[in-house]
Amino acid sequence: MTLTELRYIVTLAQEQHFGRAADRCHVSQPTLSIAVKKLEEELNVSIFERSKTRVSPTPLGDTIIQQAQKVLEEAAAIKDIASSGKNQLTSPFHIGAIFTIGPYLFPRLIPELQRQAPQMPLYVEESYTATLRRRIRHGDLDAIVIALPFTEADVVTQPLYEEPFVVLMGKNHPLAGAKEIHPDELTQCNVLLLGEGHCFRDQVLEACPNLKPSLDDPRGNIRTAAEGSSLETLKYMVASGLGVTILPQSAAMIGHYSADDLLIKPFADPVPYRTVALAWRASFPRLQAIDVIRESIKHCKVGESFLNKH
């Protein structure tokens, strides 16, 4: 039994597909399949049930996979302990961020970090909160940037800044003349939001409950973008005249479009906002690296008007 085999069964349980699990583990499908079969033979149990369409853990296999995950987490902790004796600002640092933060933070964070810790290369990753949660627990990431609320056992979470939401609309929209937008005014608008699975979508619906689908109107006033779309995609659709969208302030930069074509409108008080936070494993020993990441984010120019400077 090896750590590699344990990583294979944990990944296979998550993906429920040999091909996708092999891709994530950077091996061929036969290599992963043979290793899983070898472990089953060694333990003399069936860890997975296999069909033509999916792979799923057996009841006993599920218990084995949970224990394997704990073993992998402890192995990652050993690596953390070993790295604590080295210069904490010379080893690569692996950081992840949710899709609605990464594209707007990383372009500013990387050059700032190069100034503060020039010998600490940065590996960056963007994903959903659920994926980042799993990857930091497994030791694949050293820290993640997420939106609160976020709780995870043995993970430290520290708020970084608060970011208001804004409304993006075309220059000819009926609300274009308003100085600020009240959530109730969006009831008559075609509101474009991210697809299911994005935490920012949930935060917007919490801030603007009038947009939530009801029993009488299952769709409500929301026209959801295609699954997996980004905030940039929503901006393109607004520019094409499909409706309005709600964005975090850092994502509201016009980009390819002229300020004459798209307008950014603030919300009326109380302004909806999200709290962006940094999270890392409590056992992670490179606290100097965490400090320099945190300070670099504070010095970033992205969203300077809302970035908390304390």
Short mmCIF file of the C-alpha atoms (twelve columns), coordinates in Angstrom:
data_MODEL
# 
_entry.id   MODEL 
# 
loop_
_atom_site.group_PDB 
_atom_site.id 
_atom_site.type_symbol 
_atom_site.label_atom_id 
_atom_site.label_alt_id 
_atom_site.label_comp_id 
_atom_site.label_asym_id 
_atom_site.label_seq_id 
_atom_site.Cartn_x 
_atom_site.Cartn_y 
_atom_site.Cartn_z 
_atom_site.pdbx_PDB_model_num 
ATOM 1   C CA . MET A 1   0.000   0.000  0.000   1 
ATOM 2   C CA . THR A 2   1.446   3.371  -1.023  1 
ATOM 3   C CA . LEU A 3   0.470   7.016  -0.705  1 
ATOM 4   C CA . THR A 4   0.147   7.090  -4.482  1 
ATOM 5   C CA . GLU A 5   -2.436  4.300  -4.411  1 
ATOM 6   C CA . LEU A 6   -4.341  6.099  -1.653  1 
ATOM 7   C CA . ARG A 7   -4.322  9.290  -3.724  1 
ATOM 8   C CA . TYR A 8   -5.690  7.312  -6.684  1 
ATOM 9   C CA . ILE A 9   -8.678  5.924  -4.780  1 
ATOM 10  C CA . VAL A 10  -9.501  9.294  -3.192  1 
ATOM 11  C CA . THR A 11  -9.415  11.001 -6.595  1 
ATOM 12  C CA . LEU A 12  -11.427 8.211  -8.215  1 
ATOM 13  C CA . ALA A 13  -14.084 8.509  -5.512  1 
ATOM 14  C CA . GLN A 14  -14.314 12.241 -6.191  1 
ATOM 15  C CA . GLU A 15  -14.481 11.966 -9.986  1 
ATOM 16  C CA . GLN A 16  -16.389 8.654  -10.230 1 
ATOM 17  C CA . HIS A 17  -14.735 8.172  -13.606 1 
ATOM 18  C CA . PHE A 18  -11.414 6.454  -14.374 1 
ATOM 19  C CA . GLY A 19  -10.472 8.777  -17.224 1 
ATOM 20  C CA . ARG A 20  -11.047 12.017 -15.300 1 
ATOM 21  C CA . ALA A 21  -9.328  10.618 -12.201 1 
ATOM 22  C CA . ALA A 22  -6.314  9.585  -14.271 1 
ATOM 23  C CA . ASP A 23  -6.116  13.061 -15.808 1 
ATOM 24  C CA . ARG A 24  -6.132  14.677 -12.372 1 
ATOM 25  C CA . CYS A 25  -3.414  12.313 -11.168 1 
ATOM 26  C CA . HIS A 26  -1.370  12.902 -14.350 1 
ATOM 27  C CA . VAL A 27  -1.176  9.203  -15.225 1 
ATOM 28  C CA . SER A 28  -2.682  7.002  -17.907 1 
ATOM 29  C CA . GLN A 29  -6.054  5.381  -17.282 1 
ATOM 30  C CA . PRO A 30  -4.615  1.824  -17.326 1 
ATOM 31  C CA . THR A 31  -1.967  2.842  -14.761 1 
ATOM 32  C CA . LEU A 32  -4.607  4.145  -12.373 1 
ATOM 33  C CA . SER A 33  -6.939  1.210  -12.976 1 
ATOM 34  C CA . ILE A 34  -4.199  -1.365 -12.321 1 
ATOM 35  C CA . ALA A 35  -3.106  0.424  -9.132  1 
ATOM 36  C CA . VAL A 36  -6.657  0.519  -7.771  1 
ATOM 37  C CA . LYS A 37  -7.165  -3.160 -8.583  1 
ATOM 38  C CA . LYS A 38  -3.836  -4.000 -6.923  1 
ATOM 39  C CA . LEU A 39  -4.886  -2.222 -3.726  1 
ATOM 40  C CA . GLU A 40  -8.246  -4.022 -3.718  1 
ATOM 41  C CA . GLU A 41  -6.455  -7.351 -4.056  1 
ATOM 42  C CA . GLU A 42  -4.017  -6.462 -1.273  1 
ATOM 43  C CA . LEU A 43  -6.894  -5.567 1.069   1 
ATOM 44  C CA . ASN A 44  -9.073  -8.409 -0.270  1 
ATOM 45  C CA . VAL A 45  -12.098 -6.085 -0.569  1 
ATOM 46  C CA . SER A 46  -13.958 -4.305 -3.345  1 
ATOM 47  C CA . ILE A 47  -13.426 -0.581 -2.831  1 
ATOM 48  C CA . PHE A 48  -15.478 0.401  -5.901  1 
ATOM 49  C CA . GLU A 49  -18.529 -0.785 -7.781  1 
ATOM 50  C CA . ARG A 50  -17.961 -0.478 -11.524 1 
ATOM 51  C CA . SER A 51  -20.557 -0.016 -14.253 1 
ATOM 52  C CA . LYS A 52  -20.413 1.127  -17.872 1 
ATOM 53  C CA . THR A 53  -21.277 4.712  -16.948 1 
ATOM 54  C CA . ARG A 54  -19.784 5.364  -13.515 1 
ATOM 55  C CA . VAL A 55  -17.630 4.163  -10.655 1 
ATOM 56  C CA . SER A 56  -18.850 4.506  -7.070  1 
ATOM 57  C CA . PRO A 57  -17.449 3.399  -3.702  1 
ATOM 58  C CA . THR A 58  -18.905 0.379  -1.935  1 
ATOM 59  C CA . PRO A 59  -20.058 0.976  1.663   1 
ATOM 60  C CA . LEU A 60  -16.815 -0.513 2.989   1 
ATOM 61  C CA . GLY A 61  -14.863 1.258  0.268   1 
ATOM 62  C CA . ASP A 62  -16.283 4.587  1.381   1 
ATOM 63  C CA . THR A 63  -14.889 4.013  4.877   1 
ATOM 64  C CA . ILE A 64  -11.497 3.069  3.423   1 
ATOM 65  C CA . ILE A 65  -11.472 6.185  1.225   1 
ATOM 66  C CA . GLN A 66  -12.248 8.445  4.196   1 
ATOM 67  C CA . GLN A 67  -9.319  6.956  6.094   1 
ATOM 68  C CA . ALA A 68  -7.096  7.288  3.013   1 
ATOM 69  C CA . GLN A 69  -7.963  10.969 2.851   1 
ATOM 70  C CA . LYS A 70  -6.923  11.415 6.484   1 
ATOM 71  C CA . VAL A 71  -3.613  9.651  5.762   1 
ATOM 72  C CA . LEU A 72  -2.944  11.976 2.814   1 
ATOM 73  C CA . GLU A 73  -3.679  15.019 4.961   1 
ATOM 74  C CA . GLU A 74  -1.246  13.799 7.613   1 
ATOM 75  C CA . ALA A 75  1.391   13.142 4.947   1 
ATOM 76  C CA . ALA A 76  0.962   16.732 3.737   1 
ATOM 77  C CA . ALA A 77  1.470   17.888 7.330   1 
ATOM 78  C CA . ILE A 78  4.812   16.056 7.420   1 
ATOM 79  C CA . LYS A 79  5.920   18.005 4.338   1 
ATOM 80  C CA . ASP A 80  4.838   21.217 6.049   1 
ATOM 81  C CA . ILE A 81  6.911   20.373 9.121   1 
ATOM 82  C CA . ALA A 82  9.958   19.581 6.973   1 
ATOM 83  C CA . SER A 83  9.651   22.873 5.094   1 
ATOM 84  C CA . SER A 84  9.459   24.877 8.313   1 
ATOM 85  C CA . GLY A 85  13.215  24.513 8.797   1 
ATOM 86  C CA . LYS A 86  13.962  26.169 5.469   1 
ATOM 87  C CA . ASN A 87  13.876  29.810 4.423   1 
ATOM 88  C CA . GLN A 88  10.116  30.333 4.301   1 
ATOM 89  C CA . LEU A 89  10.310  32.865 1.467   1 
ATOM 90  C CA . THR A 90  12.356  30.844 -1.024  1 
ATOM 91  C CA . SER A 91  10.107  27.824 -1.658  1 
ATOM 92  C CA . PRO A 92  7.198   28.029 -4.154  1 
ATOM 93  C CA . PHE A 93  3.863   29.039 -2.674  1 
ATOM 94  C CA . HIS A 94  0.629   27.505 -3.955  1 
ATOM 95  C CA . ILE A 95  -2.411  29.780 -3.730  1 
ATOM 96  C CA . GLY A 96  -5.945  29.336 -5.007  1 
ATOM 97  C CA . ALA A 97  -8.828  31.759 -5.421  1 
ATOM 98  C CA . ILE A 98  -12.456 31.504 -6.425  1 
ATOM 99  C CA . PHE A 99  -13.321 32.375 -10.019 1 
ATOM 100 C CA . THR A 100 -14.780 35.780 -9.123  1 
ATOM 101 C CA . ILE A 101 -11.619 36.909 -7.295  1 
ATOM 102 C CA . GLY A 102 -8.618  35.313 -9.014  1 
ATOM 103 C CA . PRO A 103 -8.730  37.085 -12.410 1 
ATOM 104 C CA . TYR A 104 -8.850  40.506 -10.729 1 
ATOM 105 C CA . LEU A 105 -6.462  39.874 -7.825  1 
ATOM 106 C CA . PHE A 106 -3.683  37.747 -9.315  1 
ATOM 107 C CA . PRO A 107 -2.525  40.236 -12.019 1 
ATOM 108 C CA . ARG A 108 -1.828  42.747 -9.225  1 
ATOM 109 C CA . LEU A 109 -0.699  40.290 -6.558  1 
ATOM 110 C CA . ILE A 110 2.090   38.629 -8.544  1 
ATOM 111 C CA . PRO A 111 4.163   41.775 -9.285  1 
ATOM 112 C CA . GLU A 112 3.608   43.039 -5.738  1 
ATOM 113 C CA . LEU A 113 4.760   39.700 -4.317  1 
ATOM 114 C CA . GLN A 114 7.829   39.756 -6.576  1 
ATOM 115 C CA . ARG A 115 8.789   43.024 -4.923  1 
ATOM 116 C CA . GLN A 116 8.256   41.753 -1.377  1 
ATOM 117 C CA . ALA A 117 9.498   38.154 -1.788  1 
ATOM 118 C CA . PRO A 118 11.406  37.878 -5.088  1 
ATOM 119 C CA . GLN A 119 12.622  34.332 -4.336  1 
ATOM 120 C CA . MET A 120 9.159   32.886 -3.639  1 
ATOM 121 C CA . PRO A 121 7.508   31.794 -6.922  1 
ATOM 122 C CA . LEU A 122 3.721   31.734 -6.892  1 
ATOM 123 C CA . TYR A 123 1.608   28.904 -8.276  1 
ATOM 124 C CA . VAL A 124 -1.938  30.143 -8.826  1 
ATOM 125 C CA . GLU A 125 -5.202  28.266 -9.306  1 
ATOM 126 C CA . GLU A 126 -8.811  29.350 -9.811  1 
ATOM 127 C CA . SER A 127 -11.767 27.132 -8.934  1 
ATOM 128 C CA . TYR A 128 -15.015 26.800 -7.024  1 
ATOM 129 C CA . THR A 129 -15.048 27.160 -3.229  1 
ATOM 130 C CA . ALA A 130 -15.818 23.447 -2.764  1 
ATOM 131 C CA . THR A 131 -12.808 22.443 -4.863  1 
ATOM 132 C CA . LEU A 132 -10.469 24.881 -3.108  1 
ATOM 133 C CA . ARG A 133 -11.722 23.612 0.257   1 
ATOM 134 C CA . ARG A 134 -10.793 20.057 -0.692  1 
ATOM 135 C CA . ARG A 135 -7.412  21.003 -2.163  1 
ATOM 136 C CA . ILE A 136 -6.254  22.982 0.849   1 
ATOM 137 C CA . ARG A 137 -7.279  20.142 3.157   1 
ATOM 138 C CA . HIS A 138 -5.234  17.706 1.075   1 
ATOM 139 C CA . GLY A 139 -2.193  19.992 1.104   1 
ATOM 140 C CA . ASP A 140 -2.352  20.694 -2.634  1 
ATOM 141 C CA . LEU A 141 -2.670  24.421 -1.879  1 
ATOM 142 C CA . ASP A 142 -0.954  26.454 0.842   1 
ATOM 143 C CA . ALA A 143 -3.612  29.169 1.055   1 
ATOM 144 C CA . ILE A 144 -6.851  30.129 -0.654  1 
ATOM 145 C CA . VAL A 145 -8.668  33.417 -1.190  1 
ATOM 146 C CA . ILE A 146 -12.401 32.978 -0.750  1 
ATOM 147 C CA . ALA A 147 -15.534 34.914 0.173   1 
ATOM 148 C CA . LEU A 148 -17.022 34.545 3.632   1 
ATOM 149 C CA . PRO A 149 -18.749 32.697 5.151   1 
ATOM 150 C CA . PHE A 150 -16.184 29.904 5.045   1 
ATOM 151 C CA . THR A 151 -15.531 27.406 7.825   1 
ATOM 152 C CA . GLU A 152 -13.391 24.292 7.739   1 
ATOM 153 C CA . ALA A 153 -11.936 22.227 10.574  1 
ATOM 154 C CA . ASP A 154 -8.254  22.971 11.258  1 
ATOM 155 C CA . VAL A 155 -8.210  25.837 8.746   1 
ATOM 156 C CA . VAL A 156 -7.525  29.433 9.819   1 
ATOM 157 C CA . THR A 157 -9.584  32.130 8.078   1 
ATOM 158 C CA . GLN A 158 -8.700  35.830 8.222   1 
ATOM 159 C CA . PRO A 159 -10.742 38.604 6.536   1 
ATOM 160 C CA . LEU A 160 -8.791  40.753 4.065   1 
ATOM 161 C CA . TYR A 161 -11.230 43.386 2.823   1 
ATOM 162 C CA . GLU A 162 -14.863 44.170 2.159   1 
ATOM 163 C CA . GLU A 163 -15.959 44.677 -1.443  1 
ATOM 164 C CA . PRO A 164 -19.226 46.337 -2.474  1 
ATOM 165 C CA . PHE A 165 -21.444 45.091 -5.299  1 
ATOM 166 C CA . VAL A 166 -22.280 47.331 -8.252  1 
ATOM 167 C CA . VAL A 167 -24.687 47.175 -11.196 1 
ATOM 168 C CA . LEU A 168 -23.376 47.127 -14.763 1 
ATOM 169 C CA . MET A 169 -25.701 48.299 -17.549 1 
ATOM 170 C CA . GLY A 170 -25.695 49.714 -21.056 1 
ATOM 171 C CA . LYS A 171 -25.749 53.473 -21.606 1 
ATOM 172 C CA . ASN A 172 -29.294 53.299 -23.036 1 
ATOM 173 C CA . HIS A 173 -30.793 51.290 -20.193 1 
ATOM 174 C CA . PRO A 174 -33.883 52.837 -18.512 1 
ATOM 175 C CA . LEU A 175 -31.918 53.098 -15.240 1 
ATOM 176 C CA . ALA A 176 -28.919 54.753 -16.886 1 
ATOM 177 C CA . GLY A 177 -29.869 58.165 -15.461 1 
ATOM 178 C CA . ALA A 178 -30.033 56.979 -11.845 1 
ATOM 179 C CA . LYS A 179 -27.214 57.944 -9.494  1 
ATOM 180 C CA . GLU A 180 -27.681 54.771 -7.447  1 
ATOM 181 C CA . ILE A 181 -29.727 51.593 -7.715  1 
ATOM 182 C CA . HIS A 182 -32.127 50.128 -5.169  1 
ATOM 183 C CA . PRO A 183 -32.463 46.314 -5.367  1 
ATOM 184 C CA . ASP A 184 -36.241 46.622 -5.879  1 
ATOM 185 C CA . GLU A 185 -35.637 48.520 -9.115  1 
ATOM 186 C CA . LEU A 186 -34.022 45.442 -10.635 1 
ATOM 187 C CA . THR A 187 -37.322 43.566 -10.500 1 
ATOM 188 C CA . GLN A 188 -38.224 45.008 -13.901 1 
ATOM 189 C CA . CYS A 189 -34.799 44.228 -15.402 1 
ATOM 190 C CA . ASN A 190 -33.385 41.177 -17.110 1 
ATOM 191 C CA . VAL A 191 -30.654 40.316 -14.597 1 
ATOM 192 C CA . LEU A 192 -27.776 38.144 -15.827 1 
ATOM 193 C CA . LEU A 193 -26.068 36.026 -13.173 1 
ATOM 194 C CA . LEU A 194 -23.480 33.261 -13.000 1 
ATOM 195 C CA . GLY A 195 -24.674 29.670 -13.171 1 
ATOM 196 C CA . GLU A 196 -25.350 27.340 -10.269 1 
ATOM 197 C CA . GLY A 197 -22.284 26.464 -8.218  1 
ATOM 198 C CA . HIS A 198 -20.823 29.969 -8.058  1 
ATOM 199 C CA . CYS A 199 -20.963 31.358 -4.532  1 
ATOM 200 C CA . PHE A 200 -21.196 34.898 -5.915  1 
ATOM 201 C CA . ARG A 201 -24.553 34.037 -7.457  1 
ATOM 202 C CA . ASP A 202 -25.820 32.975 -4.018  1 
ATOM 203 C CA . GLN A 203 -24.482 36.177 -2.454  1 
ATOM 204 C CA . VAL A 204 -26.262 38.321 -5.044  1 
ATOM 205 C CA . LEU A 205 -29.561 36.513 -4.482  1 
ATOM 206 C CA . GLU A 206 -29.157 36.980 -0.744  1 
ATOM 207 C CA . ALA A 207 -28.532 40.704 -1.220  1 
ATOM 208 C CA . CYS A 208 -31.384 41.047 -3.712  1 
ATOM 209 C CA . PRO A 209 -34.020 38.546 -2.516  1 
ATOM 210 C CA . ASN A 210 -36.588 40.019 -4.919  1 
ATOM 211 C CA . LEU A 211 -34.660 38.303 -7.722  1 
ATOM 212 C CA . LYS A 212 -35.101 34.826 -6.259  1 
ATOM 213 C CA . PRO A 213 -37.425 32.499 -8.180  1 
ATOM 214 C CA . SER A 214 -40.818 31.941 -6.543  1 
ATOM 215 C CA . LEU A 215 -43.432 29.218 -6.754  1 
ATOM 216 C CA . ASP A 216 -45.551 31.470 -8.983  1 
ATOM 217 C CA . ASP A 217 -42.612 32.402 -11.205 1 
ATOM 218 C CA . PRO A 218 -39.983 29.621 -11.091 1 
ATOM 219 C CA . ARG A 219 -37.575 31.548 -13.304 1 
ATOM 220 C CA . GLY A 220 -38.062 34.931 -11.660 1 
ATOM 221 C CA . ASN A 221 -36.285 37.819 -13.353 1 
ATOM 222 C CA . ILE A 222 -33.019 35.970 -13.745 1 
ATOM 223 C CA . ARG A 223 -31.670 34.816 -17.041 1 
ATOM 224 C CA . THR A 224 -28.725 32.674 -16.063 1 
ATOM 225 C CA . ALA A 225 -25.641 32.570 -18.239 1 
ATOM 226 C CA . ALA A 226 -24.444 29.219 -19.522 1 
ATOM 227 C CA . GLU A 227 -22.920 26.936 -16.915 1 
ATOM 228 C CA . GLY A 228 -19.273 27.655 -16.261 1 
ATOM 229 C CA . SER A 229 -19.439 31.202 -17.598 1 
ATOM 230 C CA . SER A 230 -17.424 33.971 -15.997 1 
ATOM 231 C CA . LEU A 231 -18.045 37.524 -14.873 1 
ATOM 232 C CA . GLU A 232 -16.323 38.646 -18.069 1 
ATOM 233 C CA . THR A 233 -18.912 36.709 -20.079 1 
ATOM 234 C CA . LEU A 234 -21.683 38.530 -18.229 1 
ATOM 235 C CA . LYS A 235 -20.063 41.865 -19.109 1 
ATOM 236 C CA . TYR A 236 -20.006 40.887 -22.787 1 
ATOM 237 C CA . MET A 237 -23.712 40.038 -22.692 1 
ATOM 238 C CA . VAL A 238 -24.560 43.316 -21.001 1 
ATOM 239 C CA . ALA A 239 -22.607 45.128 -23.713 1 
ATOM 240 C CA . SER A 240 -24.635 43.286 -26.351 1 
ATOM 241 C CA . GLY A 241 -27.868 44.590 -24.807 1 
ATOM 242 C CA . LEU A 242 -29.199 41.443 -23.100 1 
ATOM 243 C CA . GLY A 243 -29.762 43.090 -19.712 1 
ATOM 244 C CA . VAL A 244 -27.888 44.155 -16.580 1 
ATOM 245 C CA . THR A 245 -25.611 42.277 -14.217 1 
ATOM 246 C CA . ILE A 246 -24.379 42.611 -10.643 1 
ATOM 247 C CA . LEU A 247 -20.638 42.442 -10.065 1 
ATOM 248 C CA . PRO A 248 -18.122 42.795 -7.245  1 
ATOM 249 C CA . GLN A 249 -16.501 46.194 -7.637  1 
ATOM 250 C CA . SER A 250 -13.091 44.766 -8.581  1 
ATOM 251 C CA . ALA A 251 -14.656 42.996 -11.586 1 
ATOM 252 C CA . ALA A 252 -16.540 46.045 -12.859 1 
ATOM 253 C CA . MET A 253 -13.664 47.491 -14.875 1 
ATOM 254 C CA . ILE A 254 -14.926 48.108 -18.380 1 
ATOM 255 C CA . GLY A 255 -12.038 46.329 -20.095 1 
ATOM 256 C CA . HIS A 256 -12.512 46.127 -23.865 1 
ATOM 257 C CA . TYR A 257 -15.553 48.398 -23.827 1 
ATOM 258 C CA . SER A 258 -15.695 52.174 -23.716 1 
ATOM 259 C CA . ALA A 259 -17.096 53.898 -20.645 1 
ATOM 260 C CA . ASP A 260 -19.547 55.480 -23.097 1 
ATOM 261 C CA . ASP A 261 -21.048 52.046 -23.802 1 
ATOM 262 C CA . LEU A 262 -21.264 50.552 -20.283 1 
ATOM 263 C CA . LEU A 263 -22.149 52.251 -17.029 1 
ATOM 264 C CA . ILE A 264 -21.251 51.212 -13.481 1 
ATOM 265 C CA . LYS A 265 -23.894 52.173 -10.912 1 
ATOM 266 C CA . PRO A 266 -23.527 51.891 -7.109  1 
ATOM 267 C CA . PHE A 267 -26.274 50.450 -4.930  1 
ATOM 268 C CA . ALA A 268 -28.236 52.646 -2.557  1 
ATOM 269 C CA . ASP A 269 -27.597 52.181 1.175   1 
ATOM 270 C CA . PRO A 270 -27.359 49.661 2.661   1 
ATOM 271 C CA . VAL A 271 -24.864 48.681 -0.037  1 
ATOM 272 C CA . PRO A 272 -24.541 44.883 -0.492  1 
ATOM 273 C CA . TYR A 273 -20.990 43.622 -0.233  1 
ATOM 274 C CA . ARG A 274 -18.874 40.534 0.283   1 
ATOM 275 C CA . THR A 275 -15.994 39.936 2.672   1 
ATOM 276 C CA . VAL A 276 -12.901 38.458 1.009   1 
ATOM 277 C CA . ALA A 277 -10.677 36.328 3.234   1 
ATOM 278 C CA . LEU A 278 -7.440  34.354 3.235   1 
ATOM 279 C CA . ALA A 279 -7.519  30.781 4.568   1 
ATOM 280 C CA . TRP A 280 -4.699  28.350 5.366   1 
ATOM 281 C CA . ARG A 281 -4.217  25.123 7.319   1 
ATOM 282 C CA . ALA A 282 -3.623  25.656 11.032  1 
ATOM 283 C CA . SER A 283 -0.652  23.271 10.787  1 
ATOM 284 C CA . PHE A 284 0.988   25.188 7.916   1 
ATOM 285 C CA . PRO A 285 4.401   26.233 9.289   1 
ATOM 286 C CA . ARG A 286 5.374   28.927 6.763   1 
ATOM 287 C CA . LEU A 287 3.718   31.784 8.624   1 
ATOM 288 C CA . GLN A 288 6.213   34.293 7.185   1 
ATOM 289 C CA . ALA A 289 4.946   33.349 3.728   1 
ATOM 290 C CA . ILE A 290 1.341   33.799 4.869   1 
ATOM 291 C CA . ASP A 291 2.248   37.238 6.249   1 
ATOM 292 C CA . VAL A 292 3.889   38.368 3.019   1 
ATOM 293 C CA . ILE A 293 0.942   37.114 0.957   1 
ATOM 294 C CA . ARG A 294 -1.447  39.026 3.200   1 
ATOM 295 C CA . GLU A 295 0.648   42.206 3.063   1 
ATOM 296 C CA . SER A 296 1.011   41.938 -0.714  1 
ATOM 297 C CA . ILE A 297 -2.769  41.711 -1.110  1 
ATOM 298 C CA . LYS A 298 -3.170  44.793 1.098   1 
ATOM 299 C CA . HIS A 299 -0.786  46.719 -1.157  1 
ATOM 300 C CA . CYS A 300 -2.499  45.642 -4.374  1 
ATOM 301 C CA . LYS A 301 -4.139  48.433 -6.336  1 
ATOM 302 C CA . VAL A 302 -7.111  46.313 -7.342  1 
ATOM 303 C CA . GLY A 303 -10.219 47.834 -5.814  1 
ATOM 304 C CA . GLU A 304 -8.127  50.456 -4.023  1 
ATOM 305 C CA . SER A 305 -11.214 52.397 -3.043  1 
ATOM 306 C CA . PHE A 306 -12.543 49.509 -0.984  1 
ATOM 307 C CA . LEU A 307 -9.376  47.661 0.069   1 
ATOM 308 C CA . ASN A 308 -9.081  47.648 3.837   1 
ATOM 309 C CA . LYS A 309 -5.717  49.115 4.796   1 
ATOM 310 C CA . HIS A 310 -5.464  48.050 8.419   1 
# 
